[in-house]
């Protein structure tokens, strides 16, 4: 059925067999498995948000090629390969088309793996399995329809309190070499910098999939958590609960709890650590119990009440499961299991998180790829790659999500040691992190001068109100920050 409607002064043609309900002069609600909206913005721009934390997100001209990850290997890890499209713009859950200040948003509020395709004439919205979903169409200025959509998501999916964070993370200093000895030096220094949470990242565990302390933590994880607590900070721990390496004890002893490919072999969920990794089938009782025990041990036995849950998009990969179900709904149920095991007081940060299905369960999500102490890299134009520009680009383009869930743009840098960023680039990252209310750093204390430490203390102590003013503009306290030049001006592909 074709509906000819006017939304906020804009005429649209909507094709759907679903139920259409007007919710005001600029809003429509549709219950349908598929809809097509004709627009007259062929010279406009389209906003794309990828499936997970690392997926490219932002604005492109409709006449341009779509924003996507070119490498199939990288795309399997950092986006939803099932719905990649080399020709048409595509987005997960929602999109916005804007021209000359007028915008139309089409977004899902609940439904089985919703996706959208967009071109110069139409927006097509549908679900992966052809089952109905609840859609929302909004018209108005882009920043306003994104804010209204965030509020609608909160009503549909729930919302946890958004709590400012001040975190020191081990990853960008120590990477996988983190040890109990190194932490003994960092704990008192982090406390003096005004950090609230000290989070141990990848490298503490026996193996990915076997979540017990490795040889670099001879006293165990409970003793380390106690040391962090005694210094007046919250203990944080990195875990990738839904994945396992092929040679882990968990994978070898319980292969039945892995998602399977069509040929019966364990499905590949992504690549890291020099190998491929597999996904746990979170509909399988054995996998559920494995995750439940892992989370409960970390929180309740060891005392880590802040968890960075990484690579969690793996719960939603395509494949054969013990019980066939929509894969994004499997992901959401897996998060409910983690929340139940961790408890309501634990802070849960999702990295590699499916953004919209995490709302109401996780406290925060990473909203971009890994940062790096360099702005650009001549060897890569992949927006999901580890570069400071990519982290800033994704973070500012997903800042609007901070109205419904905590948003983590990744760490900032204050050190000049081992750092190719200039002071302006470092300030851009610091301002965005302040706007996200997620202040996180990873600088080793030994790399910082006394002046840099004092700058960190002052930055950590601030808590300015935030107001989104435009696509790349926001007000932070009494300052107006404009990142347009940082995002849109071409930079040298070389780090220096």
C-alpha positions as CSV (number, residue, x, y, z in Angstrom):
1,X,0.0,0.0,0.0
2,X,1.3,3.5,-0.9
3,X,0.8,6.2,1.7
4,X,1.3,9.9,0.6
5,X,2.0,11.8,3.8
6,X,3.5,15.1,5.0
7,X,6.0,15.1,7.9
8,X,7.2,18.4,9.3
9,X,6.4,20.1,6.0
10,X,8.1,17.4,3.9
11,X,6.1,15.3,1.5
12,X,6.9,11.6,1.4
13,X,5.6,8.4,-0.2
14,X,5.7,5.4,2.0
15,X,5.2,1.9,0.6
16,X,4.4,-0.9,3.2
17,X,1.9,-3.6,3.9
18,X,2.3,-2.9,7.6
19,X,0.3,-0.7,10.0
20,X,1.1,3.0,9.9
21,X,0.3,5.3,12.9
22,X,0.9,9.0,13.0
23,X,2.5,10.1,16.3
24,X,2.6,13.8,15.7
25,X,3.4,16.3,12.9
26,X,6.9,14.9,12.4
27,X,6.6,11.2,13.4
28,X,5.2,8.0,12.1
29,X,5.2,4.5,13.7
30,X,5.1,1.5,11.4
31,X,4.7,-2.2,12.3
32,X,6.1,-4.1,9.3
33,X,8.7,-6.5,8.1
34,X,9.5,-4.2,5.2
35,X,9.0,-0.6,4.1
36,X,10.2,1.7,1.4
37,X,10.3,5.5,1.7
38,X,10.7,7.7,-1.4
39,X,12.5,10.9,-0.7
40,X,13.5,13.9,-2.9
41,X,17.0,14.5,-1.5
42,X,19.1,13.1,-4.3
43,X,21.8,15.8,-3.7
44,X,21.8,15.2,0.0
45,X,23.9,13.2,2.5
46,X,23.3,9.9,4.3
47,X,24.2,9.0,7.9
48,X,25.3,5.4,8.3
49,X,25.9,3.6,11.6
50,X,27.6,0.2,11.4
51,X,26.5,-2.9,13.3
52,X,29.1,-2.8,16.1
53,X,31.6,-0.6,18.0
54,X,34.3,-0.8,15.3
55,X,32.1,-0.5,12.2
56,X,32.5,2.7,10.1
57,X,29.8,5.3,11.0
58,X,29.2,8.8,9.7
59,X,28.0,10.9,6.8
60,X,28.5,10.4,3.0
61,X,27.0,12.2,0.0
62,X,24.3,10.0,-1.6
63,X,26.2,10.2,-4.9
64,X,29.4,8.8,-3.3
65,X,30.2,5.2,-2.9
66,X,29.0,3.6,0.4
67,X,31.0,3.8,3.7
68,X,32.2,0.2,4.2
69,X,35.2,-2.0,5.0
70,X,36.8,-3.2,1.8
71,X,38.7,-6.2,3.2
72,X,36.5,-9.3,3.7
73,X,38.8,-10.5,6.5
74,X,38.6,-7.3,8.4
75,X,34.9,-6.9,7.7
76,X,34.1,-10.2,9.3
77,X,35.6,-8.9,12.6
78,X,34.5,-5.2,12.4
79,X,31.2,-5.1,10.7
80,X,28.3,-7.3,9.5
81,X,29.5,-9.1,6.5
82,X,26.1,-10.6,5.7
83,X,24.7,-7.3,4.6
84,X,27.7,-5.6,3.1
85,X,26.9,-3.8,-0.2
86,X,29.5,-2.4,-2.6
87,X,27.0,-0.2,-4.4
88,X,24.2,1.0,-2.1
89,X,24.6,2.8,1.2
90,X,23.6,0.5,4.1
91,X,23.2,0.8,7.8
92,X,22.2,-1.2,10.9
93,X,19.0,-0.3,12.7
94,X,18.7,3.4,11.6
95,X,19.7,5.9,9.0
96,X,19.2,9.7,8.3
97,X,19.1,11.4,4.9
98,X,19.7,15.2,5.0
99,X,19.6,18.0,2.4
100,X,19.8,21.7,3.1
101,X,19.0,21.3,6.8
102,X,16.0,19.1,6.4
103,X,16.3,15.5,7.4
104,X,14.4,12.2,7.6
105,X,15.3,9.4,9.9
106,X,14.1,5.8,9.6
107,X,15.0,3.7,12.6
108,X,14.0,0.4,14.2
109,X,12.8,0.3,17.9
110,X,12.7,-3.5,18.2
111,X,12.8,-6.3,15.8
112,X,14.9,-9.2,14.4
113,X,18.2,-8.0,12.9
114,X,16.9,-4.8,11.2
115,X,18.9,-3.4,8.2
116,X,18.5,-0.5,5.8
117,X,19.6,0.3,2.3
118,X,19.7,3.9,1.0
119,X,20.1,5.5,-2.4
120,X,19.4,8.8,-4.1
121,X,15.7,8.0,-4.4
122,X,14.6,5.8,-1.5
123,X,15.2,4.3,1.9
124,X,14.5,0.6,2.2
125,X,14.1,-0.9,5.7
126,X,13.6,-4.6,6.5
127,X,14.4,-7.4,8.9
128,X,16.8,-10.3,8.2
129,X,14.3,-13.1,8.7
130,X,11.2,-11.3,7.3
131,X,9.5,-11.0,10.6
132,X,7.8,-7.7,11.6
133,X,9.6,-5.0,13.5
134,X,8.6,-1.7,15.0
135,X,9.9,1.2,12.9
136,X,9.9,5.0,13.5
137,X,10.1,7.7,10.9
138,X,11.0,11.2,12.0
139,X,11.4,14.5,10.1
140,X,13.2,17.7,11.2
141,X,16.8,18.9,11.7
142,X,19.3,16.0,11.8
143,X,20.5,16.6,15.4
144,X,16.8,16.8,16.6
145,X,15.7,13.6,14.9
146,X,18.7,11.7,16.3
147,X,17.9,13.0,19.8
148,X,14.2,12.0,19.4
149,X,15.2,8.6,18.2
150,X,17.5,8.1,21.2
151,X,14.6,9.0,23.5
152,X,12.4,6.5,21.6
153,X,15.0,3.8,22.0
154,X,15.2,4.4,25.7
155,X,11.4,3.9,25.9
156,X,11.5,0.8,23.8
157,X,14.6,-0.9,25.2
158,X,15.1,0.6,28.6
159,X,17.9,2.8,29.9
160,X,20.4,2.4,32.6
161,X,21.8,5.5,34.4
162,X,24.6,7.1,32.4
163,X,27.5,7.6,34.8
164,X,30.7,9.6,34.0
165,X,33.8,7.4,33.9
166,X,37.5,8.2,34.8
167,X,39.5,5.2,33.8
168,X,43.1,4.1,33.4
169,X,43.4,1.1,31.0
170,X,46.6,-1.0,30.6
171,X,46.2,-1.7,26.9
172,X,47.8,1.2,25.1
173,X,50.9,1.0,27.2
174,X,51.5,-2.6,27.9
175,X,49.3,-4.4,25.4
176,X,49.5,-8.2,26.1
177,X,52.6,-7.8,28.3
178,X,50.6,-6.5,31.3
179,X,51.7,-8.2,34.6
180,X,51.2,-8.0,38.3
181,X,54.6,-6.4,38.7
182,X,53.8,-3.7,36.2
183,X,50.5,-2.9,37.9
184,X,52.1,-2.6,41.3
185,X,53.9,0.5,39.9
186,X,50.9,1.9,38.1
187,X,48.3,1.6,40.8
188,X,49.5,4.3,43.1
189,X,50.3,6.6,40.2
190,X,46.8,6.2,38.7
191,X,45.2,7.0,42.0
192,X,47.2,10.2,42.3
193,X,45.9,11.2,38.8
194,X,42.3,11.2,39.9
195,X,41.3,7.9,38.2
196,X,38.2,6.2,39.6
197,X,38.7,2.8,37.8
198,X,41.9,0.9,37.0
199,X,41.1,-1.6,34.2
200,X,43.4,-4.5,33.3
201,X,43.2,-5.3,29.6
202,X,44.1,-8.3,27.4
203,X,47.1,-10.3,28.6
204,X,46.2,-11.3,32.1
205,X,44.4,-14.5,31.1
206,X,45.7,-18.0,30.6
207,X,44.2,-18.0,27.0
208,X,41.4,-16.4,25.2
209,X,38.5,-18.7,26.1
210,X,40.2,-19.9,29.3
211,X,39.5,-17.1,31.7
212,X,41.9,-17.9,34.5
213,X,45.1,-15.9,35.5
214,X,48.2,-16.6,33.4
215,X,51.8,-16.9,34.7
216,X,52.3,-13.1,34.8
217,X,49.8,-12.9,37.7
218,X,51.2,-15.5,40.1
219,X,49.2,-14.2,43.1
220,X,45.9,-14.5,41.2
221,X,43.3,-11.9,40.2
222,X,41.6,-11.5,43.6
223,X,44.9,-10.2,45.1
224,X,45.3,-7.7,42.2
225,X,41.7,-6.5,42.6
226,X,42.3,-6.0,46.3
227,X,45.3,-3.9,45.6
228,X,43.3,-1.6,43.3
229,X,40.5,-1.3,45.8
230,X,42.9,-0.5,48.6
231,X,44.3,2.4,46.5
232,X,40.7,3.8,46.4
233,X,39.8,2.8,42.8
234,X,37.4,0.4,41.2
235,X,39.0,-2.8,39.8
236,X,38.3,-3.4,36.1
237,X,39.0,-6.4,34.0
238,X,39.0,-7.2,30.2
239,X,37.1,-10.3,29.2
240,X,35.9,-11.6,25.8
241,X,33.2,-13.9,27.1
242,X,31.6,-15.0,23.8
243,X,34.7,-16.1,21.9
244,X,37.5,-18.7,22.2
245,X,40.7,-19.5,20.3
246,X,40.7,-22.9,18.6
247,X,43.5,-24.3,20.9
248,X,41.9,-23.2,24.2
249,X,40.9,-25.8,26.7
250,X,37.3,-24.7,26.5
251,X,37.2,-25.3,22.7
252,X,39.0,-28.6,22.9
253,X,37.0,-30.1,25.7
254,X,33.6,-28.7,24.7
255,X,33.4,-28.2,20.9
256,X,29.6,-28.6,21.2
257,X,29.2,-25.1,22.6
258,X,30.5,-23.4,19.4
259,X,28.5,-21.8,16.6
260,X,28.7,-24.0,13.5
261,X,29.1,-23.2,9.8
262,X,26.9,-24.9,7.2
263,X,29.5,-27.6,6.7
264,X,29.4,-28.5,10.4
265,X,32.8,-27.0,11.3
266,X,33.1,-24.3,13.9
267,X,32.2,-21.0,12.4
268,X,34.8,-18.3,12.1
269,X,33.8,-15.2,14.1
270,X,36.8,-13.0,13.3
271,X,40.6,-12.8,13.3
272,X,43.1,-11.7,16.0
273,X,46.1,-12.9,18.0
274,X,47.5,-14.2,14.7
275,X,44.7,-16.7,14.2
276,X,41.0,-17.0,13.6
277,X,38.7,-17.3,16.6
278,X,35.3,-19.0,17.2
279,X,32.0,-17.9,18.8
280,X,30.2,-19.5,21.6
281,X,26.7,-20.6,20.8
282,X,24.8,-18.6,23.4
283,X,21.6,-20.8,22.9
284,X,23.6,-23.8,24.2
285,X,23.3,-24.7,27.9
286,X,27.0,-25.5,28.1
287,X,28.0,-22.2,26.6
288,X,25.6,-20.3,28.8
289,X,27.0,-22.0,32.0
290,X,30.6,-21.3,30.8
291,X,29.8,-17.6,30.4
292,X,27.8,-17.4,33.7
293,X,30.7,-19.0,35.7
294,X,33.3,-16.7,34.0
295,X,31.4,-13.5,34.8
296,X,30.4,-14.5,38.3
297,X,34.0,-15.6,39.1
298,X,35.5,-12.2,37.9
299,X,32.9,-10.1,39.7
300,X,31.9,-11.9,42.9
301,X,35.0,-14.1,43.6
302,X,37.8,-11.8,42.4
303,X,36.2,-8.5,43.0
304,X,36.2,-6.8,39.5
305,X,33.1,-4.7,39.4
306,X,33.9,-3.0,36.1
307,X,34.1,-5.4,33.1
308,X,35.2,-4.5,29.6
309,X,33.4,-7.1,27.5
310,X,35.3,-7.3,24.2
311,X,34.5,-9.0,20.8
312,X,30.9,-9.5,22.0
313,X,29.6,-9.1,18.4
314,X,30.6,-12.8,18.1
315,X,27.4,-13.8,19.8
316,X,25.5,-12.6,16.7
317,X,27.5,-14.1,13.9
318,X,25.5,-16.1,11.2
319,X,25.6,-19.8,11.8
320,X,23.9,-22.9,13.1
321,X,23.0,-22.9,16.8
322,X,21.6,-25.4,19.3
323,X,18.3,-23.4,19.1
324,X,17.7,-21.4,15.9
325,X,16.7,-17.9,16.7
326,X,17.3,-14.4,15.4
327,X,21.0,-13.7,15.9
328,X,20.7,-10.2,17.3
329,X,18.1,-11.4,19.7
330,X,20.5,-14.2,20.8
331,X,23.0,-11.4,21.4
332,X,20.6,-9.5,23.6
333,X,19.7,-12.6,25.6
334,X,23.4,-13.3,26.1
335,X,23.9,-9.8,27.5
336,X,21.0,-10.4,29.9
337,X,22.8,-13.5,31.1
338,X,26.0,-11.5,31.7
339,X,24.1,-8.8,33.5
340,X,22.4,-11.4,35.7
341,X,25.7,-13.1,36.5
342,X,27.5,-9.7,37.2
343,X,24.7,-8.1,39.1
344,X,23.1,-4.7,38.8
345,X,25.9,-2.8,40.5
346,X,28.6,-4.0,38.1
347,X,29.6,-1.6,35.4
348,X,29.5,-3.3,32.0
349,X,31.3,-1.8,29.0
350,X,30.8,-3.4,25.6
351,X,33.5,-3.3,23.0
352,X,32.8,-4.8,19.6
353,X,29.2,-4.4,20.9
354,X,26.1,-4.3,18.7
355,X,25.1,-0.8,19.5
356,X,21.3,-0.7,19.6
357,X,20.7,-4.2,21.0
358,X,23.0,-3.3,24.0
359,X,20.8,-0.4,25.1
360,X,19.1,-1.0,28.5
361,X,21.5,-3.8,29.5
362,X,25.1,-2.5,29.2
363,X,26.2,0.7,30.9
364,X,28.3,1.8,28.0
365,X,29.6,0.8,24.6
366,X,32.7,1.6,22.7
367,X,31.6,3.7,19.7
368,X,34.7,3.5,17.5
369,X,37.8,1.5,16.6
370,X,41.0,1.4,18.6
371,X,42.8,4.7,18.8
372,X,46.6,5.0,18.2
373,X,49.3,7.6,19.0
374,X,49.3,8.7,15.3
375,X,46.7,10.6,13.3
376,X,46.9,8.8,9.9
377,X,48.6,5.8,8.4
378,X,49.6,5.8,4.7
379,X,49.1,2.0,4.6
380,X,45.4,2.1,5.4
381,X,42.3,4.0,4.5
382,X,40.1,1.6,6.5
383,X,37.8,3.6,8.9
384,X,37.8,0.6,11.3
385,X,41.6,0.6,11.6
386,X,43.5,1.7,14.7
387,X,44.2,5.5,14.1
388,X,43.4,8.6,16.1
389,X,41.5,10.1,13.2
390,X,39.3,7.0,13.0
391,X,38.5,7.1,16.7
392,X,37.6,10.8,16.6
393,X,35.6,10.3,13.4
394,X,33.5,7.5,14.9
395,X,33.2,9.1,18.3
396,X,31.8,12.5,17.1
397,X,29.5,10.8,14.7
398,X,28.0,8.6,17.5
399,X,28.0,11.2,20.2
400,X,24.2,11.5,19.9
401,X,24.0,7.9,21.4
402,X,25.2,9.4,24.7
403,X,21.6,10.5,25.3
404,X,20.6,6.8,25.7
405,X,23.7,4.8,26.7
406,X,27.2,5.6,27.9
407,X,29.6,6.1,25.0
408,X,33.3,5.3,25.1
409,X,35.4,7.0,22.4
410,X,38.5,5.1,23.6
411,X,41.6,6.5,25.3
412,X,43.2,9.9,25.0
413,X,46.9,10.8,25.2
414,X,48.6,13.3,27.4
415,X,52.1,11.9,27.0
416,X,54.5,13.2,24.3
417,X,56.8,10.2,24.7
418,X,56.1,7.5,22.1
419,X,53.5,9.7,20.5
420,X,53.2,11.1,16.9
421,X,50.1,13.2,17.7
422,X,50.5,17.0,17.9
423,X,49.0,19.0,20.7
424,X,45.9,20.1,18.6
425,X,45.1,16.5,17.8
426,X,45.5,15.4,21.4
427,X,43.2,18.2,22.4
428,X,40.5,17.1,19.9
429,X,40.6,13.6,21.5
430,X,40.4,15.1,25.0
431,X,37.5,17.3,24.2
432,X,35.5,14.5,22.6
433,X,36.1,12.2,25.6
434,X,35.0,15.0,27.9
435,X,31.8,15.4,25.8
436,X,31.2,11.6,26.0
437,X,31.8,11.9,29.8
438,X,34.2,8.9,29.4
439,X,37.6,10.1,30.4
440,X,40.0,7.2,29.8
441,X,43.8,7.1,29.4
442,X,46.5,4.5,29.2
443,X,49.7,6.4,29.5
444,X,52.4,4.7,31.6
445,X,53.3,6.9,34.6
446,X,57.0,6.6,33.7
447,X,56.3,8.2,30.3
448,X,54.7,11.3,31.8
449,X,56.3,14.5,32.9
450,X,55.2,16.3,36.0
451,X,53.4,18.9,33.9
452,X,51.6,16.2,31.9
453,X,50.5,14.6,35.2
454,X,49.1,17.9,36.4
455,X,47.2,18.4,33.2
456,X,45.7,14.9,33.6
457,X,44.6,15.7,37.2
458,X,42.9,18.9,36.1
459,X,41.2,17.2,33.1
460,X,40.0,14.3,35.3
461,X,38.5,16.6,37.9
462,X,36.3,18.5,35.5
463,X,32.7,17.5,34.7
464,X,31.2,20.1,32.3
465,X,27.7,20.0,31.0
466,X,27.4,19.0,27.3
467,X,25.1,20.2,24.6
468,X,25.2,18.9,21.0
469,X,25.0,21.9,18.6
470,X,25.5,20.3,15.2
471,X,27.0,17.5,13.2
472,X,30.6,18.1,14.6
473,X,29.9,20.8,17.1
474,X,29.1,20.7,20.8
475,X,29.3,23.0,23.8
476,X,31.4,21.8,26.7
477,X,30.8,23.9,29.7
478,X,31.4,27.5,28.5
479,X,33.4,26.4,25.5
480,X,32.1,25.7,22.0
481,X,34.0,22.9,20.3
482,X,33.9,22.6,16.5
483,X,35.6,19.4,15.1
484,X,34.6,20.1,11.5
485,X,38.2,20.9,10.5
486,X,39.4,17.7,12.2
487,X,36.9,15.5,10.4
488,X,36.6,17.1,7.0
489,X,40.0,18.6,6.1
490,X,42.3,16.2,4.3
491,X,45.4,15.3,6.3
492,X,48.8,13.9,5.3
493,X,48.7,10.1,5.1
494,X,52.0,10.1,6.9
495,X,52.1,10.1,10.7
496,X,54.4,13.2,10.9
